[in-house]
Amino acid sequence: MALRMPFAAVLTALMFLVPPAPAVADEPRPAEVCTAGAAAVPLGQDPPTDLPLVMSCFDSEAEALAFIRAGAPGDFEQLAPEAAARDAVATVMLGKSWTGLARGGAQLIHWGTGSGCFGVTYGFPTLASGWNNTIRSAEGFSNCWASHYDGSSYSGAVLTCAPYCSSLGALDAKTSSIVYRPTGTFG
């Protein structure tokens, strides 16, 4: 009996000295906050399906929003080089998407040229690999409702967040493209 107590004490002490094995992620996680931009398309015209994917990622929401307010420098020029060379164009936040329910998890902030969904739409025909099929909640801003599609280039089933969805229901973690439309307009 006397031998069992010291052995148990040593075993218990060793358990606290050995570090736990590192957690292994099933898939790479997107950065905490990323932004993606689009150019305005007049209402009634189809959103383009061949837009370049222009994305930047940040450590915080405050940094991402400051980047958008500053005109998305560098990203805007990639998205619309002819407009950037010709005009000073405002940028505006269109909507947010999250990887978790009810505004939880990593965040993707969409921005666009102009002043929001006033007579125009904005399309995101594809999402970056870390964001494709990971969105679980979403919200539209600047007079925009967000239509989430389960296929790229605005195909397949659609759910419109008017303006907020705490869950995407049947499209939970299935979004592959998004269109921001004027309030009152469904996809």
Secondary structure in CASP SS format (residue, H / E / C, confidence):
PFRMAT SS
TARGET T0000
AUTHOR 0000-0000-0000
METHOD secondary structure of the structure
MODEL  1
M C 1.00
A C 1.00
L C 1.00
R H 1.00
M H 1.00
P H 1.00
F H 1.00
A H 1.00
A H 1.00
V H 1.00
L H 1.00
T H 1.00
A H 1.00
L H 1.00
M H 1.00
F H 1.00
L H 1.00
V C 1.00
P C 1.00
P C 1.00
A C 1.00
P C 1.00
A C 1.00
V C 1.00
A C 1.00
D C 1.00
E C 1.00
P C 1.00
R C 1.00
P C 1.00
A C 1.00
E C 1.00
V E 1.00
C E 1.00
T E 1.00
A E 1.00
G E 1.00
A E 1.00
A C 1.00
A C 1.00
V E 1.00
P E 1.00
L C 1.00
G C 1.00
Q C 1.00
D C 1.00
P C 1.00
P C 1.00
T C 1.00
D C 1.00
L C 1.00
P C 1.00
L C 1.00
V C 1.00
M E 1.00
S E 1.00
C E 1.00
F E 1.00
D C 1.00
S C 1.00
E H 1.00
A H 1.00
E H 1.00
A H 1.00
L H 1.00
A H 1.00
F H 1.00
I H 1.00
R H 1.00
A C 1.00
G C 1.00
A C 1.00
P C 1.00
G C 1.00
D H 1.00
F H 1.00
E H 1.00
Q H 1.00
L H 1.00
A C 1.00
P H 1.00
E H 1.00
A H 1.00
A H 1.00
A H 1.00
R H 1.00
D C 1.00
A C 1.00
V C 1.00
A C 1.00
T E 1.00
V E 1.00
M E 1.00
L E 1.00
G E 1.00
K E 1.00
S E 1.00
W E 1.00
T C 1.00
G C 1.00
L C 1.00
A C 1.00
R C 1.00
G C 1.00
G C 1.00
A C 1.00
Q E 1.00
L E 1.00
I E 1.00
H E 1.00
W E 1.00
G E 1.00
T E 1.00
G C 1.00
S C 1.00
G C 1.00
C C 1.00
F C 1.00
G C 1.00
V E 1.00
T E 1.00
Y E 1.00
G E 1.00
F E 1.00
P C 1.00
T C 1.00
L C 1.00
A C 1.00
S C 1.00
G C 1.00
W C 1.00
N C 1.00
N C 1.00
T C 1.00
I C 1.00
R C 1.00
S E 1.00
A E 1.00
E E 1.00
G E 1.00
F C 1.00
S C 1.00
N C 1.00
C E 1.00
W E 1.00
A E 1.00
S E 1.00
H E 1.00
Y E 1.00
D E 1.00
G E 1.00
S H 1.00
S H 1.00
Y H 1.00
S E 1.00
G E 1.00
A E 1.00
V E 1.00
L E 1.00
T E 1.00
C E 1.00
A C 1.00
P C 1.00
Y E 1.00
C E 1.00
S C 1.00
S C 1.00
L C 1.00
G H 1.00
A H 1.00
L H 1.00
D C 1.00
A C 1.00
K C 1.00
T C 1.00
S C 1.00
S E 1.00
I E 1.00
V E 1.00
Y E 1.00
R E 1.00
P E 1.00
T C 1.00
G C 1.00
T C 1.00
F C 1.00
G C 1.00
END
